[in-house]
Amino acid sequence: MANGVARQSKLWRIAVKPEATVGTYTETGALNLPAIEGWAFTPDRGTGIIARADVTDGRPGAVRGVPGSYGWTLSGEQEIQIEEDTIWMPWVWTLMACGHNADVNVAGGTVALTPTIASIAGYTGGTADQAPCSMSAIVVYDTNGVADGAERARGMTGTAQIMWTAGERMKVAATLKGLVYVVDGASQMIDYGTANLTAVGVWEAQTLPRVATDVVTTFTDLTTSAVLALNDFQEFTLDTGMVNPDISDPADANGLGVSPVFLQDAPSLSMSIAASQANDVSFFAGWRDGRLYSMSTVSGITGSNQITIATPFLQLASAPSRVSADGKDRLQLSFRVVRSDLGDAAAPYTITYKYNAAA
């Protein structure tokens, strides 16, 4: 494993922590993002090095550029893990940083995540309801406490998807935007010092990921009241539909502010199911007529740490697509997650995590 020429990529680890003060870096007690895959952490936001090729000075070629604004992007897929009596799992924090309120029901042992227009606020933890938060992140390269390396970001907010394939792990895919870490008045892109960072990002919960088995789905055609059988339900993706625009902040040392999270358009839901006569009739007529549907999908048996995703109103975004897969007649369906009427204040979807199975 040791090599003086090439470093081992598996020695990197990522930890996150909600911020008590929005945009202020915090590291103490940071939790690892559980089993994050396909991740990238890059300082690719802002203007970067500003080219000055058009500056005329009587000489050919371009004069050197000047540093402009900078910010970080963290993207990747993390497992949805469950820990009994633990409300604030990293995937819950991630959804909060992606524009969701977290409403805690202690008596029922649940936390409900819904998209919100509430402002990003400081995280308090405990059992209180939480507004959307920002997060700090650190990427540590562990060399056993000898000149460990670190890249840090603060004020991270973003966009997310919840997705699963039957029989596979359930995941949250997210892209977060953050600000450059500033220490002692200096902007720090990367830190290779003598610090021992071995204890940063230690595992606090050893849990297995939730797998998409034992999933019970109720899908209703609201025009006919028919409950449709989603046989051979193979794929599910809920795109929360948020936008996360850059904010300019000339007062910041690196020129950017904490990015807001807006729900401008409809979230989207896509899935793949077996075709049937009843489904053909409902979905093709539903596309023609603009019908509304409702859906509730529950992962986990009664008495377990269930995750429920409820969408009161769905409308087909495009005509059903008929495909052949392994000789099976299947439908690919894409929905918009909508509100029923003008002024409807109900959340377009709710993600409920039962953190206390005994409640």
N, C-alpha and C positions, 0 to 999 in steps of 0.2 A: 504493500500500500504506500510505503514511503517512496518519494521520488523527488530529487532535487531540481528536476526540469519541469515537470508538469504537476499541477495541483489537482487534488481529487474534488470533483464537483459535489459529491455527496456530503462534504464537510461544511457546506453552507447550511444555515438554518434561518428561518424567518419567524419573528415574533411580533405581536401586535398588542396594543393597549388602547382602550378608549381614553380620550383626553378629558380631564376635569375642567380645563380651560381650553376652549376651542383654539386650535392652532399652536398650542404650547406643548412642546415635546415632553413625553413621559416615558420612562423605561422601567421603573421599579415594578417587579412582579409581572413582567410581560409574559403572556402565554404564547406558545408556538401556535402558528396556524397548523392544524392537524393535517399531515400528509398532503401538503400542497403539491400539485403537479403542474408541469408545463408553465412554470412561473417565469416572469421576467421583471426585473427591477431596474429601470433605466431613467436617467436624467434627460428626458427627451421633450420636455415641455418648455414653452417660452420661446424667445427669439434666439437663444444660444449665442454662438459667435456671429456677430453682425458683420456681413461682408461690406467692404468699402471699395469695391471694384470701380465704382463710378466717380470716385474722388479724383479730381484732376490735379496732378502735381508736375506735369511736364515729363513724366517718365512712363514707359510701357509697363503693363502688368498691374496687379492690384496691390495696394498697400495693406498691411496686416489688419485683420478684423479686431473688433472690440467686444468684450463680453457684454451680453444683454441680460434678459430675464431667464431664469431657470426654474424648473420644477421636476418632480419625480412622477413616474407611473409604475404602479405595481399591479400585475395581472396574473391570473392563474386560476386553477380549479382546486377547491378544498373539499374534503370529505365532510358530510354531515355526521357528526358524532354526537352521542347521547351519553350523559352522565347523570345518574339519579340525584335529585335534589340540587342540581347545578343549573341555574337559570342562564347564566351568561357564558355560554359556550362561544368559541371564536366565530362560528358561522352566524350566530345571533348578532354579535357585534358587527360583523361585516354587513348584514342586512340593515342594521341601524345606521351604519355609515353610508348606506345607499338609499337614504330617504324614508326610513320606516320608523314609526313610533313602536315602542314596546310597552304593552299594557299588561301588568302582572296581576293575576288572580291567585292570591295565596291560598284561599280556601279551596279552589279548584285545582291548584297545582299546575297552572298553565301560564304561558306568556303568549300574547297575540301580537303579531307583527302586521302592521297595515301601512300603506303609503300615506303620506301626510303632507300638508302644506306648512306644518310647524317649522320654526327656525331651528337650525343646528344649535345645540346647547351642550353645556358641560355635562359629563357623565358622572353619576353619583353612585351607581351600583346598589347593593342591597335588594330590597323587595319593592322599591318605589317604581312607579311608571317612569319610563324614560322617553325623552324626545330624541330625534335623530342626533347622532353624535359625530364627531370627527375622531380619527385614530392616529396614533403614532405607530411607526413600523421601523424595525431594525433588521437588517440582514447581516448575520454574523458569520465570519469565516473562522472556524475553531482550530487553533493550533496548540491546543492543550494549555492555554493560558500564557503562551509566550508570543507576544506581539500579535494578539488576535486582531483580525480586521473587521471593520464595521462600516456599513452604509446606513444612514438614518434618514427618515422623512417624518414630517409632522403635518397636521391638518388634513389628513387623508379622507376623502369622500369619493363616492363613485356610483357605478351602475352594476346590476347583478342579474343573474339568471339562476333559477332552480331547475335541475334537470335530473332525470334518471332513465335508465334502460332496464327493462325487466331482468331481474336476476343479477344486476350489477349494483355498484355503490351509488347512493344518492349524493349529489354534489351541489355546491354553490360555486358558480363561475362569476368572478368579479374583476372589474378594472377600476382601480382607485387612483386618484390624482392627489399628489401631496406637494408640500413645500420643502425647501432645503433646510436642513438642520443648521442652526446658528449657535455656536458656543463661544463664549468670551468675546462676543461681537464679531466673530469671523464665521463666514459661511464654510461649511464642511461638506465636501462631496464624498470623501472616503477617508477613513481613519485607520492607518496602520501604525499603531504605537506600541507601547509596552503594557497596555491594559490587559487584565485578565477578564475576559468576558464569558468564561465558562458557565457562570451561573445565570446569564441572561438568556431568557427563552427556554427555561427548563420546563419539562412536561409536568403539568399539575393534574391532569386527568388521563389515565390510561384506559381508553375505551375503544371499542371496535366501531367501524363506520356502519351506518344504517344501510341495509341492502334492500332493493326494491323487490321484496317478496312480501307476502301477507299484506297486499295492498287492496283495499276495498274501495271501489269507486261507484258513486251514484251519479248518473248523468240523465238529465230530464229535458225533454222537449217541452218548453213552456207553452207552446201553442196547442199541442194535443194532450199534454200531461203524461205522455208515454215515457216510461223509464226504459232507456235503451241499454242493451247489453253490450258492453265494450269488450267483446271476446278477443283473446290473443292481443291484449293491450301491451305493446312492446316499448313505446318511447313516449316520453313526456318532457316538455320544456315550457316553463313559465318565464318569459322575459318581462321583467318589471317595467320596462318601457321608459325608464328615467333618462333625463339628459343632465349632463354634468359640465356646464360651460366654464371656461377659464375666466378668472377675475383678475384684472390688472390692479396692482397696488403699488404705485410709485414710492410709497413710504416704506415698503418692505425692502430689505437689503437685496433681495433677488427678484423684485418686481412683480410678484404674484401674490394673490390672497387666497383664502380658503374658498374652494369652488362650491356653489350651492348645488342642490339636487332638486330638479323640477320634474313633475309628471305632466308633460305637455300633451301627450297623445295617449291612445289606448295601450295598455300592456297587451302582450300577445301570448297565446297558448297554442302549442302544436303537439300533435300526437299521432300515433300510428296504431290502427286497430284492424281486426278482421272485418271484411265486408259481409253483409247479410241483407236479406230482403228488407227487414225493418229499418236497418241503418241507411240503406240506399234510399228508401222512400223518404225518411226524415231529413237526411242531410242534403240530398239534391233538391228536394222541395224547400228546405230551409234556406239554401243559398238563393233560390229564386225568389222566395217570399221575404227574406230578411228576418227570419225567425230568431227568437231568443232561446237560449238554453241555459241551464244551470248545472254546475258540477261540484261535487265534493269528493276528494280522494283522501283516504286515511291510510297511513302506513303504520302497521303495528297492531297487535291484537288488543282487545279490551284488557285494561289493567297493566298495560305496558306504557313506555314513554312514546306515545303516539305523536305523529306529525300529521296535521290535517291542513289541506289546502282547499279553500272554498272560494268559488267564483260564482256569485249570484246571477250574473248575466254575461253570456257569451254570444257572439254573433260571428258567423263564418266570414272570414276576410277574403276568401277566394273559393271558387268551386272545388268540391272534393276531388282529389286526385286518385285515380284507380291505378294500382301498381301490382305487379306479380313478384312475389318474394318466396323463393323455395317452392314454387308451384302453388302458393296460396294467393287467393284474391284478397287484396288489402286496400284500405282507404288511408290516405294521408290527409289529415285535417288541420287547417290553420284558422284559428279564431282570434278575434279582437275581444279583449276583456273590457266591457263597456258599462256605463251607467244606464239605467232604464229610461230616465226622463230628464229634461232640463231641471236643474236645481236639486237633483238627487244627491244627497250628502253622504250616502253610504259608501264605504270603502269598496273599490272595484274587486278587491280580493283580500283574504285574510289568511295568514300562515300561523297556525297555532301549534305550539310545542308544549306537550305535557311533560314537564320536568319532574313532577312528583307523581309517580304511577299509582301510589296508594291513596292519593287525595280523591 
